[in-house]
Amino acid sequence: MAQRERRGFERIEYGPDTAERPVFLSGGGTFEVVDCAERGLRYVSASERLPVVGSDVRGTIRFPDGPEVPVEGVVVRAGGDGVAVNFTQLWIDKEVIERERRRLRGPGDLAR
């Protein structure tokens, strides 16, 4: 579910169960997050109209267990596998990523 990135930030990948995924609220739309890390995310868009690479993005990530995190970044990739955003100003705190990782592992799983 989570993997270590070469950039040094742990990325959490979400499975096909949409109930476990956070949502990204931006520009009046709500998008499912397919993976996220402290400094970026990838979301899927139901629209065929994707943002332009290099465009600024700002919004809020709403995690299933309650936290809402404001983020700002730039689109670095947009295609069939989703829209990838690197955060530039506001990003996800490491504590939020850790809490999300524990939530996905479930109770009783003590693995690190």
C-alpha positions in Angstrom: 0.0 0.0 0.0 2.8 2.5 0.9 6.1 2.5 -0.8 9.3 4.5 -0.2 10.0 7.0 -2.9 13.4 7.8 -4.4 12.7 11.4 -3.4 12.6 10.4 0.3 8.9 10.8 0.9 6.6 7.9 1.5 3.8 7.6 -1.0 0.6 6.0 -0.1 -1.2 4.2 -2.9 -4.9 3.5 -2.6 -6.6 0.4 -3.9 -9.7 0.3 -6.1 -12.1 0.6 -3.0 -13.2 4.2 -3.4 -14.5 4.4 0.2 -10.9 4.3 1.5 -9.6 7.1 -0.8 -9.3 10.7 0.2 -10.9 13.3 -2.1 -9.3 16.4 -3.6 -11.5 19.5 -3.7 -10.4 22.0 -6.3 -11.9 24.5 -8.7 -15.4 23.5 -7.7 -14.8 19.8 -8.4 -14.3 16.7 -6.2 -11.7 14.2 -7.4 -10.6 10.8 -6.0 -7.0 10.7 -4.8 -5.2 7.5 -6.1 -1.9 8.2 -4.3 -0.4 10.9 -2.1 2.8 11.9 -0.3 4.0 14.8 1.8 4.9 16.8 -1.4 2.4 15.6 -4.0 -0.6 13.7 -5.1 -2.2 12.0 -8.1 -6.0 12.2 -8.6 -8.4 10.9 -11.2 -10.7 13.1 -13.2 -14.0 11.9 -14.7 -13.7 14.7 -17.2 -11.8 14.3 -20.4 -10.7 17.9 -20.0 -7.4 17.8 -18.0 -5.5 20.7 -16.5 -2.5 21.9 -18.5 1.0 20.7 -17.3 2.6 23.7 -15.5 -0.7 25.2 -14.3 -1.1 26.2 -10.7 -3.5 24.1 -8.5 -4.9 24.8 -5.1 -7.4 23.0 -3.1 -8.1 20.8 -0.1 -7.5 17.1 0.5 -10.3 15.6 2.7 -9.1 12.3 4.3 -11.8 9.7 5.2 -11.1 9.9 8.9 -11.7 13.6 9.0 -8.6 15.8 8.5 -8.8 18.4 5.7 -5.5 19.7 4.4 -5.1 22.8 2.2 -2.5 22.3 -0.5 -1.0 24.3 -3.4 1.1 23.0 -6.3 1.8 22.7 -9.9 0.6 20.1 -12.4 3.5 18.0 -13.5 1.7 15.3 -15.5 -1.9 14.8 -16.8 -3.0 11.8 -18.7 -4.8 8.5 -18.6 -3.4 7.5 -15.2 -4.5 10.8 -13.6 -3.3 14.2 -12.8 0.0 14.5 -10.8 0.6 17.6 -8.7 3.8 18.5 -6.9 3.1 20.7 -4.0 5.0 24.0 -3.9 3.7 26.1 -1.0 1.3 24.1 1.1 1.7 20.4 1.5 0.7 17.4 3.7 2.3 17.2 7.1 4.2 14.0 7.8 2.0 13.3 10.8 -1.1 13.2 8.5 0.7 10.7 6.2 1.6 8.5 9.1 -2.0 8.6 10.5 -3.3 7.7 7.0 -0.8 4.8 6.7 -2.0 3.5 10.1 -5.6 3.8 9.1 -5.1 1.8 5.9 -3.2 -1.0 7.8 -6.1 -1.3 10.2 -6.3 -2.1 13.9 -3.9 -4.7 15.3 -1.3 -4.3 12.5 1.9 -3.3 14.3 4.1 -3.5 11.2 6.1 -0.4 10.4 
